Each structure stands twice: as structure tokens, then as C-alpha cells.
Amino acid sequence: MSNEELLQSISEILDQRFNEQDARIEQRFAEQDAWIKQSFAKQQAYIDHKLEEQQAYIDHKLEEHRTAVDEKFESNNHYLMNSILEEVDLVQEKANEHFARIENRLDNLESLVRTIKLDADTIPLHEIRISNLEKHVDKLEQIAY
């Protein structure tokens, strides 16, 4: 074999070895790529699952807080309504007392007006009687002297 043939043969063997090595490396890269994609898919599924759990937990806590806030609001609303109703009752009681005093005063005034009217009606009669009495007294004095 000549040197050239030997070189050609070695070159072919090396090319074949490099091609085999290349094929093995490509296969390893493909396996590694598949393994990495599978690992990422598992990690993504795990992360998605954890995110869903966290979202469910957050939703649950938000609902608990919403319920607690609604209960407090309702409680405060009842308290405020009761306080307002108590104030309205107090104002109503004071107004009723005030109106009762005013009615009493009006009754007293009506009574006084009736008395004054009666007095006003009887005063002319009294004046007439007094005048008649004075006339009688004058006559009696004339007779007596």
C-alpha cells in the first residue's frame, strides 16, 4: 500500500470515526434536549399546580376576609340603626313632653279666657246692680235725712 492509499484509508477511518462520534454526540444532545424538555415540563406542571394551590388559598382567604368584613359591616350597620332609632325615640319623647306642656298651657289659657269672658259678661251686670244699689242708697239717704 502506498502512502497515499494509507493516508486515504486513515482519513476514511477518521472520517468514519468522526461521523460516528458526531452521530453519538447528536444522539446525546437529542437525549439531553428531550430530558431537559421533560424536566421543564415536569417543573412547569409542578409550578402550575403550586400556583393553582396558592390561588385557591388566596381566594379562600379573600372570601374569609370578605365574609368577616361583611359581618362587621352588618354588625356596625345594626348598631348604627339601633343608635339612630334610640335617638329618634329620645327626640320623640322630648317632643311629646314638650307638646304635652304646650297643651297644658293652652288648656290653662283657654280656662283663663273663659273666666275673663265670663267676667266681661258679668261686669256690665255688676255695674248695673251697683248703679241700682247706689240709686237705692241715695233714695234711702234722702228718706233718712
DRENTORKOL-3810 file (N, C-alpha, C; in nm, 4 decimals):
REM DRENTORKOL-3810
@n.u->0.0809; n.v->-0.1147; n.w->0.0000; ca.u->0.0000; ca.v->0.0000; ca.w->0.0000; c.u->0.0873; c.v->0.1239; c.w->0.0000
@n.u->0.0414; n.v->0.2126; n.w->-0.0730; ca.u->0.1227; ca.v->0.3304; ca.w->-0.0826; c.u->0.0829; c.v->0.4275; c.w->0.0277
@n.u->0.1635; n.v->0.5219; n.w->0.0408; ca.u->0.1410; ca.v->0.6212; ca.w->0.1458; c.u->0.0097; c.v->0.6968; c.w->0.1219
@n.u->-0.0135; n.v->0.7192; n.w->-0.0005; ca.u->-0.1357; ca.v->0.7912; ca.w->-0.0301; c.u->-0.2558; c.v->0.7057; c.w->-0.0004
@n.u->-0.2499; n.v->0.5835; n.w->-0.0338; ca.u->-0.3602; ca.v->0.4935; ca.w->-0.0061; c.u->-0.3764; c.v->0.4778; c.w->0.1441
@n.u->-0.2638; n.v->0.4693; n.w->0.2119; ca.u->-0.2654; ca.v->0.4578; ca.w->0.3565; c.u->-0.3289; c.v->0.5848; c.w->0.4190
@n.u->-0.2892; n.v->0.6951; n.w->0.3681; ca.u->-0.3454; ca.v->0.8212; ca.w->0.4185; c.u->-0.4955; c.v->0.8284; c.w->0.3875
@n.u->-0.5256; n.v->0.7835; n.w->0.2673; ca.u->-0.6670; ca.v->0.7833; ca.w->0.2278; c.u->-0.7455; c.v->0.6915; c.w->0.3208
@n.u->-0.6935; n.v->0.5778; n.w->0.3487; ca.u->-0.7582; ca.v->0.4802; ca.w->0.4352; c.u->-0.7711; c.v->0.5349; c.w->0.5767
@n.u->-0.6639; n.v->0.5959; n.w->0.6276; ca.u->-0.6673; ca.v->0.6555; ca.w->0.7624; c.u->-0.7672; c.v->0.7702; c.w->0.7640
@n.u->-0.7693; n.v->0.8481; n.w->0.6599; ca.u->-0.8608; ca.v->0.9597; ca.w->0.6506; c.u->-1.0051; c.v->0.9098; c.w->0.6506
@n.u->-1.0310; n.v->0.8029; n.w->0.5788; ca.u->-1.1653; ca.v->0.7470; ca.w->0.5749; c.u->-1.2041; c.v->0.6925; c.w->0.7117
@n.u->-1.1088; n.v->0.6228; n.w->0.7749; ca.u->-1.1356; ca.v->0.5692; ca.w->0.9087; c.u->-1.1636; c.v->0.6844; c.w->1.0061
@n.u->-1.0835; n.v->0.7886; n.w->0.9990; ca.u->-1.1024; ca.v->0.9041; ca.w->1.0868; c.u->-1.2365; c.v->0.9724; c.w->1.0569
@n.u->-1.2685; n.v->0.9848; n.w->0.9282; ca.u->-1.3967; ca.v->1.0452; ca.w->0.8919; c.u->-1.5120; c.v->0.9620; c.w->0.9466
@n.u->-1.4955; n.v->0.8286; n.w->0.9311; ca.u->-1.5996; ca.v->0.7385; ca.w->0.9804; c.u->-1.6117; c.v->0.7517; c.w->1.1315
@n.u->-1.4955; n.v->0.7554; n.w->1.2002; ca.u->-1.4970; ca.v->0.7707; ca.w->1.3471; c.u->-1.5570; c.v->0.9054; c.w->1.3891
@n.u->-1.5183; n.v->1.0103; n.w->1.3151; ca.u->-1.5750; ca.v->1.1417; ca.w->1.3459; c.u->-1.7257; c.v->1.1439; c.w->1.3219
@n.u->-1.7702; n.v->1.0811; n.w->1.2140; ca.u->-1.9135; ca.v->1.0735; ca.w->1.1848; c.u->-1.9873; c.v->0.9951; c.w->1.2927
@n.u->-1.9264; n.v->0.8836; n.w->1.3358; ca.u->-1.9873; ca.v->0.8048; ca.w->1.4434; c.u->-1.9923; c.v->0.8871; c.w->1.5725
@n.u->-1.8807; n.v->0.9530; n.w->1.5979; ca.u->-1.8731; ca.v->1.0371; ca.w->1.7180; c.u->-1.9758; c.v->1.1499; c.w->1.7080
@n.u->-1.9865; n.v->1.2108; n.w->1.5902; ca.u->-2.0842; ca.v->1.3162; ca.w->1.5655; c.u->-2.2262; c.v->1.2632; c.w->1.5879
@n.u->-2.2527; n.v->1.1443; n.w->1.5347; ca.u->-2.3856; ca.v->1.0837; ca.w->1.5497; c.u->-2.4146; c.v->1.0576; c.w->1.6967
@n.u->-2.3130; n.v->1.0053; n.w->1.7720; ca.u->-2.3319; ca.v->0.9808; ca.w->1.9152; c.u->-2.3535; c.v->1.1132; c.w->1.9905
@n.u->-2.2786; n.v->1.2146; n.w->1.9531; ca.u->-2.2946; ca.v->1.3448; ca.w->2.0187; c.u->-2.4334; c.v->1.4018; c.w->1.9887
@n.u->-2.4759; n.v->1.3926; n.w->1.8628; ca.u->-2.6087; ca.v->1.4395; ca.w->1.8249; c.u->-2.7164; c.v->1.3632; c.w->1.9015
@n.u->-2.6956; n.v->1.2304; n.w->1.9123; ca.u->-2.7912; ca.v->1.1479; ca.w->1.9855; c.u->-2.7928; c.v->1.1903; c.w->2.1311
@n.u->-2.6775; n.v->1.2153; n.w->2.1916; ca.u->-2.6681; ca.v->1.2584; ca.w->2.3312; c.u->-2.7359; c.v->1.3953; c.w->2.3493
@n.u->-2.7087; n.v->1.4857; n.w->2.2506; ca.u->-2.7750; ca.v->1.6172; ca.w->2.2571; c.u->-2.9267; c.v->1.6012; c.w->2.2482
@n.u->-2.9723; n.v->1.5127; n.w->2.1598; ca.u->-3.1154; ca.v->1.4891; ca.w->2.1445; c.u->-3.1725; c.v->1.4308; c.w->2.2739
@n.u->-3.1002; n.v->1.3351; n.w->2.3339; ca.u->-3.1450; ca.v->1.2764; ca.w->2.4607; c.u->-3.1472; c.v->1.3827; c.w->2.5707
@n.u->-3.0408; n.v->1.4629; n.w->2.5760; ca.u->-3.0330; ca.v->1.5691; ca.w->2.6771; c.u->-3.1439; c.v->1.6721; c.w->2.6555
@n.u->-3.1669; n.v->1.7055; n.w->2.5280; ca.u->-3.2725; ca.v->1.8008; ca.w->2.4950; c.u->-3.4084; c.v->1.7450; c.w->2.5383
@n.u->-3.4341; n.v->1.6175; n.w->2.5093; ca.u->-3.5603; ca.v->1.5542; ca.w->2.5490; c.u->-3.5716; c.v->1.5506; c.w->2.7009
@n.u->-3.4611; n.v->1.5147; n.w->2.7675; ca.u->-3.4615; ca.v->1.5101; ca.w->2.9148; c.u->-3.4874; c.v->1.6493; c.w->2.9725
@n.u->-3.4224; n.v->1.7522; n.w->2.9175; ca.u->-3.4406; ca.v->1.8899; ca.w->2.9646; c.u->-3.5855; c.v->1.9339; c.w->2.9413
@n.u->-3.6396; n.v->1.9038; n.w->2.8210; ca.u->-3.7781; ca.v->1.9407; ca.w->2.7931; c.u->-3.8735; c.v->1.8697; c.w->2.8885
@n.u->-3.8454; n.v->1.7412; n.w->2.9137; ca.u->-3.9291; ca.v->1.6653; ca.w->3.0063; c.u->-3.9177; c.v->1.7232; c.w->3.1477
@n.u->-3.7954; n.v->1.7585; n.w->3.1899; ca.u->-3.7748; ca.v->1.8183; ca.w->3.3231; c.u->-3.8459; c.v->1.9523; c.w->3.3327
@n.u->-3.8307; n.v->2.0338; n.w->3.2277; ca.u->-3.9012; ca.v->2.1619; ca.w->3.2274; c.u->-4.0522; c.v->2.1416; c.w->3.2312
@n.u->-4.1023; n.v->2.0448; n.w->3.1575; ca.u->-4.2463; ca.v->2.0172; ca.w->3.1571; c.u->-4.2915; c.v->1.9754; c.w->3.2971
@n.u->-4.2119; n.v->1.8883; n.w->3.3636; ca.u->-4.2457; ca.v->1.8481; ca.w->3.4998; c.u->-4.2423; c.v->1.9689; c.w->3.5932
@n.u->-4.1373; n.v->2.0498; n.w->3.5803; ca.u->-4.1255; ca.v->2.1680; ca.w->3.6655; c.u->-4.2406; c.v->2.2651; c.w->3.6382
@n.u->-4.2741; n.v->2.2817; n.w->3.5096; ca.u->-4.3841; ca.v->2.3700; ca.w->3.4737; c.u->-4.5159; c.v->2.3173; c.w->3.5322
@n.u->-4.5372; n.v->2.1870; n.w->3.5232; ca.u->-4.6584; ca.v->2.1274; ca.w->3.5799; c.u->-4.6598; c.v->2.1465; c.w->3.7313
@n.u->-4.5449; n.v->2.1257; n.w->3.7963; ca.u->-4.5341; ca.v->2.1435; ca.w->3.9411; c.u->-4.5619; c.v->2.2899; c.w->3.9789
@n.u->-4.5016; n.v->2.3821; n.w->3.9045; ca.u->-4.5216; ca.v->2.5252; ca.w->3.9320; c.u->-4.6672; c.v->2.5629; c.w->3.9078
@n.u->-4.7258; n.v->2.5140; n.w->3.7977; ca.u->-4.8665; ca.v->2.5427; ca.w->3.7700; c.u->-4.9555; c.v->2.4899; c.w->3.8823
@n.u->-4.9256; n.v->2.3683; n.w->3.9275; ca.u->-5.0020; ca.v->2.3089; ca.w->4.0378; c.u->-4.9880; c.v->2.3943; c.w->4.1642
@n.u->-4.8658; n.v->2.4348; n.w->4.1963; ca.u->-4.8428; ca.v->2.5174; ca.w->4.3157; c.u->-4.9122; c.v->2.6529; c.w->4.3012
@n.u->-4.9069; n.v->2.7107; n.w->4.1818; ca.u->-4.9756; ca.v->2.8380; ca.w->4.1597; c.u->-5.1265; c.v->2.8222; c.w->4.1779
@n.u->-5.1815; n.v->2.7136; n.w->4.1278; ca.u->-5.3251; ca.v->2.6889; ca.w->4.1458; c.u->-5.3584; c.v->2.6727; c.w->4.2935
@n.u->-5.2726; n.v->2.5989; n.w->4.3673; ca.u->-5.2945; ca.v->2.5837; ca.w->4.5109; c.u->-5.2896; c.v->2.7197; c.w->4.5813
@n.u->-5.1885; n.v->2.8003; n.w->4.5452; ca.u->-5.1752; ca.v->2.9327; ca.w->4.6058; c.u->-5.2957; c.v->3.0207; c.w->4.5702
@n.u->-5.3392; n.v->3.0136; n.w->4.4452; ca.u->-5.4548; ca.v->3.0930; ca.w->4.4040; c.u->-5.5799; c.v->3.0492; c.w->4.4799
@n.u->-5.5956; n.v->2.9181; n.w->4.4967; ca.u->-5.7107; ca.v->2.8670; ca.w->4.5716; c.u->-5.7028; c.v->2.9128; c.w->4.7175
@n.u->-5.5831; n.v->2.9082; n.w->4.7765; ca.u->-5.5630; ca.v->2.9516; ca.w->4.9141; c.u->-5.5939; c.v->3.1012; c.w->4.9274
@n.u->-5.5426; n.v->3.1793; n.w->4.8329; ca.u->-5.5662; ca.v->3.3242; ca.w->4.8354; c.u->-5.7151; c.v->3.3528; c.w->4.8186
@n.u->-5.7798; n.v->3.2829; n.w->4.7252; ca.u->-5.9237; ca.v->3.3018; ca.w->4.7058; c.u->-6.0014; c.v->3.2677; c.w->4.8322
@n.u->-5.9623; n.v->3.1581; n.w->4.8969; ca.u->-6.0277; ca.v->3.1160; ca.w->5.0216; c.u->-6.0095; c.v->3.2232; c.w->5.1297
@n.u->-5.8863; n.v->3.2714; n.w->5.1448; ca.u->-5.8590; ca.v->3.3739; ca.w->5.2466; c.u->-5.9339; c.v->3.5033; c.w->5.2147
@n.u->-5.9372; n.v->3.5407; n.w->5.0875; ca.u->-6.0113; ca.v->3.6609; ca.w->5.0487; c.u->-6.1594; c.v->3.6459; c.w->5.0823
@n.u->-6.2134; n.v->3.5282; n.w->5.0558; ca.u->-6.3548; ca.v->3.5048; ca.w->5.0873; c.u->-6.3784; c.v->3.5109; c.w->5.2380
@n.u->-6.2849; n.v->3.4545; n.w->5.3162; ca.u->-6.2966; ca.v->3.4624; ca.w->5.4628; c.u->-6.2952; c.v->3.6083; c.w->5.5082
@n.u->-6.2007; n.v->3.6861; n.w->5.4522; ca.u->-6.1914; ca.v->3.8267; ca.w->5.4898; c.u->-6.3150; c.v->3.9035; c.w->5.4437
@n.u->-6.3632; n.v->3.8733; n.w->5.3236; ca.u->-6.4843; ca.v->3.9389; ca.w->5.2743; c.u->-6.6012; c.v->3.9087; c.w->5.3674
@n.u->-6.6111; n.v->3.7826; n.w->5.4074; ca.u->-6.7192; ca.v->3.7422; ca.w->5.4977; c.u->-6.7059; c.v->3.8148; c.w->5.6313
@n.u->-6.5824; n.v->3.8199; n.w->5.6841; ca.u->-6.5600; ca.v->3.8879; ca.w->5.8117; c.u->-6.5935; c.v->4.0366; c.w->5.7995
@n.u->-6.5518; n.v->4.0983; n.w->5.6899; ca.u->-6.5805; ca.v->4.2400; ca.w->5.6696; c.u->-6.7312; c.v->4.2611; c.w->5.6552
@n.u->-6.7970; n.v->4.1729; n.w->5.5800; ca.u->-6.9422; ca.v->4.1838; ca.w->5.5645; c.u->-7.0120; c.v->4.1694; c.w->5.6992
@n.u->-6.9659; n.v->4.0746; n.w->5.7820; ca.u->-7.0261; ca.v->4.0555; ca.w->5.9140; c.u->-7.0051; c.v->4.1791; c.w->6.0009
@n.u->-6.8831; n.v->4.2347; n.w->5.9986; ca.u->-6.8557; ca.v->4.3546; ca.w->6.0780; c.u->-6.9403; c.v->4.4705; c.w->6.0279
@n.u->-6.9492; n.v->4.4827; n.w->5.8950; ca.u->-7.0300; ca.v->4.5893; ca.w->5.8383; c.u->-7.1750; c.v->4.5736; c.w->5.8805
@n.u->-7.2242; n.v->4.4519; n.w->5.8721; ca.u->-7.3639; ca.v->4.4254; ca.w->5.9101; c.u->-7.3841; c.v->4.4552; c.w->6.0583
@n.u->-7.2868; n.v->4.4136; n.w->6.1408; ca.u->-7.2947; ca.v->4.4391; ca.w->6.2847; c.u->-7.2953; c.v->4.5899; c.w->6.3114
@n.u->-7.2028; n.v->4.6607; n.w->6.2456; ca.u->-7.1979; ca.v->4.8062; ca.w->6.2630; c.u->-7.3250; c.v->4.8714; c.w->6.2101
@n.u->-7.3765; n.v->4.8175; n.w->6.1014; ca.u->-7.4995; ca.v->4.8706; ca.w->6.0442; c.u->-7.6146; c.v->4.8559; c.w->6.1433
@n.u->-7.6252; n.v->4.7377; n.w->6.2066; ca.u->-7.7285; ca.v->4.7165; ca.w->6.3083; c.u->-7.7082; c.v->4.8116; c.w->6.4262
@n.u->-7.5823; n.v->4.8264; n.w->6.4699; ca.u->-7.5516; ca.v->4.9155; ca.w->6.5810; c.u->-7.5929; c.v->5.0585; c.w->6.5466
@n.u->-7.5567; n.v->5.1027; n.w->6.4255; ca.u->-7.5919; ca.v->5.2381; ca.w->6.3846; c.u->-7.7434; c.v->5.2559; c.w->6.3744
@n.u->-7.8095; n.v->5.1572; n.w->6.3176; ca.u->-7.9549; ca.v->5.1654; ca.w->6.3063; c.u->-8.0189; c.v->5.1731; c.w->6.4454
@n.u->-7.9714; n.v->5.0885; n.w->6.5371; ca.u->-8.0249; ca.v->5.0910; ca.w->6.6737; c.u->-7.9979; c.v->5.2255; c.w->6.7405
@n.u->-7.8771; n.v->5.2780; n.w->6.7190; ca.u->-7.8436; ca.v->5.4083; ca.w->6.7777; c.u->-7.9325; c.v->5.5175; c.w->6.7211
@n.u->-7.9539; n.v->5.5133; n.w->6.5902; ca.u->-8.0403; ca.v->5.6134; ca.w->6.5270; c.u->-8.1826; c.v->5.6007; c.w->6.5801
@n.u->-8.2322; n.v->5.4774; n.w->6.5900; ca.u->-8.3683; ca.v->5.4571; ca.w->6.6410; c.u->-8.3812; c.v->5.5035; c.w->6.7857
@n.u->-8.2776; n.v->5.4788; n.w->6.8667; ca.u->-8.2806; ca.v->5.5266; ca.w->7.0055; c.u->-8.2866; c.v->5.6789; c.w->7.0094
@n.u->-8.2063; n.v->5.7436; n.w->6.9230; ca.u->-8.2087; ca.v->5.8901; ca.w->6.9175; c.u->-8.3447; c.v->5.9407; c.w->6.8725
@n.u->-8.4026; n.v->5.8751; n.w->6.7727; ca.u->-8.5351; ca.v->5.9146; ca.w->6.7253; c.u->-8.6366; c.v->5.8995; c.w->6.8390
@n.u->-8.6261; n.v->5.7897; n.w->6.9146; ca.u->-8.7167; ca.v->5.7698; ca.w->7.0284; c.u->-8.7006; c.v->5.8809; c.w->7.1321
@n.u->-8.5737; n.v->5.9169; n.w->7.1629; ca.u->-8.5499; ca.v->6.0239; ca.w->7.2598; c.u->-8.6090; c.v->6.1555; c.w->7.2112
@n.u->-8.5871; n.v->6.1853; n.w->7.0834; ca.u->-8.6410; ca.v->6.3096; ca.w->7.0281; c.u->-8.7936; c.v->6.3058; c.w->7.0329
@n.u->-8.8510; n.v->6.1906; n.w->6.9998; ca.u->-8.9976; ca.v->6.1772; ca.w->7.0030; c.u->-9.0509; c.v->6.1966; c.w->7.1447
@n.u->-8.9824; n.v->6.1370; n.w->7.2427; ca.u->-9.0253; ca.v->6.1528; ca.w->7.3824; c.u->-9.0182; c.v->6.2998; c.w->7.4249
@n.u->-8.9080; n.v->6.3664; n.w->7.3908; ca.u->-8.8945; ca.v->6.5083; ca.w->7.4271; c.u->-9.0015; c.v->6.5916; c.w->7.3577
@n.u->-9.0265; n.v->6.5603; n.w->7.2298; ca.u->-9.1294; ca.v->6.6341; ca.w->7.1561; c.u->-9.2660; c.v->6.6102; c.w->7.2203
@n.u->-9.2945; n.v->6.4857; n.w->7.2575; ca.u->-9.4232; ca.v->6.4547; ca.w->7.3227; c.u->-9.4363; c.v->6.5295; c.w->7.4546
@n.u->-9.3285; n.v->6.5329; n.w->7.5347; ca.u->-9.3318; ca.v->6.6068; ca.w->7.6612; c.u->-9.3553; c.v->6.7556; c.w->7.6352
@n.u->-9.2856; n.v->6.8084; n.w->7.5346; ca.u->-9.2986; ca.v->6.9495; ca.w->7.5011; c.u->-9.4425; c.v->6.9803; c.w->7.4575
@n.u->-9.4976; n.v->6.8948; n.w->7.3700; ca.u->-9.6349; ca.v->6.9159; ca.w->7.3250; c.u->-9.7333; c.v->6.9019; c.w->7.4406
@n.u->-9.7054; n.v->6.8113; n.w->7.5337; ca.u->-9.7937; ca.v->6.7956; ca.w->7.6499; c.u->-9.7916; c.v->6.9237; c.w->7.7342
@n.u->-9.6720; n.v->6.9818; n.w->7.7531; ca.u->-9.6631; ca.v->7.1076; ca.w->7.8281; c.u->-9.7372; c.v->7.2194; c.w->7.7546
@n.u->-9.7207; n.v->7.2224; n.w->7.6221; ca.u->-9.7896; ca.v->7.3259; ca.w->7.5440; c.u->-9.9408; c.v->7.3068; c.w->7.5530
@n.u->-9.9900; n.v->7.1826; n.w->7.5445; ca.u->-10.1335; ca.v->7.1554; ca.w->7.5572; c.u->-10.1845; c.v->7.1985; c.w->7.6940
@n.u->-10.1067; n.v->7.1703; n.w->7.7973; ca.u->-10.1440; ca.v->7.2092; ca.w->7.9334; c.u->-10.1541; c.v->7.3611; c.w->7.9442
@n.u->-10.0551; n.v->7.4298; n.w->7.8880; ca.u->-10.0573; ca.v->7.5758; ca.w->7.8920; c.u->-10.1757; c.v->7.6308; c.w->7.8122
@n.u->-10.2035; n.v->7.5654; n.w->7.6958; ca.u->-10.3185; ca.v->7.6094; ca.w->7.6162; c.u->-10.4491; c.v->7.5882; c.w->7.6934
@n.u->-10.4589; n.v->7.4734; n.w->7.7609; ca.u->-10.5783; ca.v->7.4478; ca.w->7.8422; c.u->-10.5936; c.v->7.5547; c.w->7.9494
@n.u->-10.4823; n.v->7.5898; n.w->8.0148; ca.u->-10.4859; ca.v->7.6941; ca.w->8.1182; c.u->-10.5274; c.v->7.8287; c.w->8.0586
@n.u->-10.4701; n.v->7.8581; n.w->7.9391; ca.u->-10.5065; ca.v->7.9839; ca.w->7.8737; c.u->-10.6539; c.v->7.9849; c.w->7.8343
@n.u->-10.7027; n.v->7.8734; n.w->7.7813; ca.u->-10.8439; ca.v->7.8654; ca.w->7.7446; c.u->-10.9325; c.v->7.8857; c.w->7.8680
@n.u->-10.8912; n.v->7.8249; n.w->7.9772; ca.u->-10.9654; ca.v->7.8402; ca.w->8.1025; c.u->-10.9657; c.v->7.9865; c.w->8.1469
@n.u->-10.8501; n.v->8.0493; n.w->8.1377; ca.u->-10.8385; ca.v->8.1898; ca.w->8.1767; c.u->-10.9230; c.v->8.2782; c.w->8.0847
@n.u->-10.9212; n.v->8.2484; n.w->7.9554; ca.u->-11.0009; ca.v->8.3269; ca.w->7.8610; c.u->-11.1491; c.v->8.3107; c.w->7.8916
@n.u->-11.1907; n.v->8.1861; n.w->7.9200; ca.u->-11.3315; ca.v->8.1646; ca.w->7.9564; c.u->-11.3686; c.v->8.2451; c.w->8.0801
@n.u->-11.2792; n.v->8.2430; n.w->8.1783; ca.u->-11.3043; ca.v->8.3185; ca.w->8.3018; c.u->-11.3131; c.v->8.4672; c.w->8.2723
@n.u->-11.2227; n.v->8.5158; n.w->8.1900; ca.u->-11.2230; ca.v->8.6588; ca.w->8.1560; c.u->-11.3508; c.v->8.6934; c.w->8.0798
@n.u->-11.3926; n.v->8.6046; n.w->7.9884; ca.u->-11.5159; ca.v->8.6297; ca.w->7.9136; c.u->-11.6360; c.v->8.6330; c.w->8.0089
@n.u->-11.6369; n.v->8.5367; n.w->8.1016; ca.u->-11.7467; ca.v->8.5356; ca.w->8.1980; c.u->-11.7460; c.v->8.6636; c.w->8.2807
@n.u->-11.6242; n.v->8.7016; n.w->8.3220; ca.u->-11.6130; ca.v->8.8251; ca.w->8.3989; c.u->-11.6559; c.v->8.9443; c.w->8.3139
@n.u->-11.6146; n.v->8.9419; n.w->8.1870; ca.u->-11.6505; ca.v->9.0528; ca.w->8.0984; c.u->-11.8020; c.v->9.0572; c.w->8.0788
@n.u->-11.8656; n.v->8.9410; n.w->8.0724; ca.u->-12.0116; ca.v->8.9381; ca.w->8.0569; c.u->-12.0826; c.v->8.9831; c.w->8.1855
@n.u->-12.0237; n.v->8.9498; n.w->8.3003; ca.u->-12.0907; ca.v->8.9838; ca.w->8.4279; c.u->-12.0581; c.v->9.1235; c.w->8.4762
@n.u->-11.9529; n.v->9.1846; n.w->8.4267; ca.u->-11.9148; ca.v->9.3200; ca.w->8.4726; c.u->-12.0267; c.v->9.4205; c.w->8.4423
@n.u->-12.0818; n.v->9.4231; n.w->8.3190; ca.u->-12.1909; ca.v->9.5190; ca.w->8.2966; c.u->-12.3097; c.v->9.4938; c.w->8.3900
@n.u->-12.3379; n.v->9.3662; n.w->8.4169; ca.u->-12.4475; ca.v->9.3355; ca.w->8.5095; c.u->-12.4144; c.v->9.3887; c.w->8.6487
@n.u->-12.2898; n.v->9.3682; n.w->8.6895; ca.u->-12.2486; ca.v->9.4197; ca.w->8.8205; c.u->-12.2551; c.v->9.5720; c.w->8.8232
@n.u->-12.2144; n.v->9.6334; n.w->8.7126; ca.u->-12.2203; ca.v->9.7797; ca.w->8.7075; c.u->-12.3652; c.v->9.8270; c.w->8.7214
@n.u->-12.4554; n.v->9.7557; n.w->8.6511; ca.u->-12.5974; ca.v->9.7923; ca.w->8.6593; c.u->-12.6461; c.v->9.7732; c.w->8.8023
@n.u->-12.6105; n.v->9.6637; n.w->8.8642; ca.u->-12.6524; ca.v->9.6372; ca.w->9.0022; c.u->-12.5958; c.v->9.7425; c.w->9.0982
@n.u->-12.4667; n.v->9.7715; n.w->9.0753; ca.u->-12.4037; ca.v->9.8719; ca.w->9.1629; c.u->-12.4745; c.v->10.0074; c.w->9.1444
@n.u->-12.5024; n.v->10.0377; n.w->9.0191; ca.u->-12.5719; ca.v->10.1637; ca.w->8.9906; c.u->-12.7097; c.v->10.1634; c.w->9.0567
@n.u->-12.7820; n.v->10.0528; n.w->9.0466; ca.u->-12.9132; ca.v->10.0418; ca.w->9.1106; c.u->-12.8995; c.v->10.0524; c.w->9.2623
@n.u->-12.7970; n.v->9.9852; n.w->9.3140; ca.u->-12.7752; ca.v->9.9922; ca.w->9.4594; c.u->-12.7453; c.v->10.1360; c.w->9.5020
@n.u->-12.6631; n.v->10.2049; n.w->9.4228; ca.u->-12.6297; ca.v->10.3436; ca.w->9.4562; c.u->-12.7581; c.v->10.4290; c.w->9.4545
@n.u->-12.8452; n.v->10.4042; n.w->9.3570; ca.u->-12.9709; ca.v->10.4798; ca.w->9.3499; c.u->-13.0543; c.v->10.4510; c.w->9.4738
@n.u->-13.0598; n.v->10.3233; n.w->9.5107; ca.u->-13.1377; ca.v->10.2879; ca.w->9.6294; c.u->-13.0780; c.v->10.3492; c.w->9.7553
@n.u->-12.9464; n.v->10.3459; n.w->9.7611; ca.u->-12.8800; ca.v->10.4037; ca.w->9.8784; c.u->-12.9087; c.v->10.5542; c.w->9.8808
@n.u->-12.9009; n.v->10.6184; n.w->9.7636; ca.u->-12.9297; ca.v->10.7634; ca.w->9.7585; c.u->-13.0731; c.v->10.7891; c.w->9.8036
@n.u->-13.1676; n.v->10.7074; n.w->9.7598; ca.u->-13.3089; ca.v->10.7255; ca.w->9.7988; c.u->-13.3228; c.v->10.7033; c.w->9.9497
@n.u->-13.2531; n.v->10.5987; n.w->9.9962; ca.u->-13.2626; ca.v->10.5708; ca.w->10.1396; c.u->-13.1985; c.v->10.6845; c.w->10.2202
@n.u->-13.0945; n.v->10.7395; n.w->10.1700; ca.u->-13.0302; ca.v->10.8510; ca.w->10.2405; c.u->-13.1225; c.v->10.9737; c.w->10.2378
@n.u->-13.1931; n.v->10.9958; n.w->10.1313; ca.u->-13.2848; ca.v->11.1099; ca.w->10.1217; c.u->-13.4022; c.v->11.0908; c.w->10.2182
@n.u->-13.4466; n.v->10.9682; n.w->10.2279; ca.u->-13.5573; ca.v->10.9406; ca.w->10.3167; c.u->-13.5090; c.v->10.9508; c.w->10.4608
@n.u->-13.3909; n.v->10.9049; n.w->10.4861; ca.u->-13.3399; ca.v->10.9024; ca.w->10.6214; c.u->-13.3055; c.v->11.0431; c.w->10.6679
@n.u->-13.2810; n.v->11.1392; n.w->10.5975; ca.u->-13.2400; ca.v->11.2714; ca.w->10.6440; c.u->-13.3518; c.v->11.3621; c.w->10.6390
END
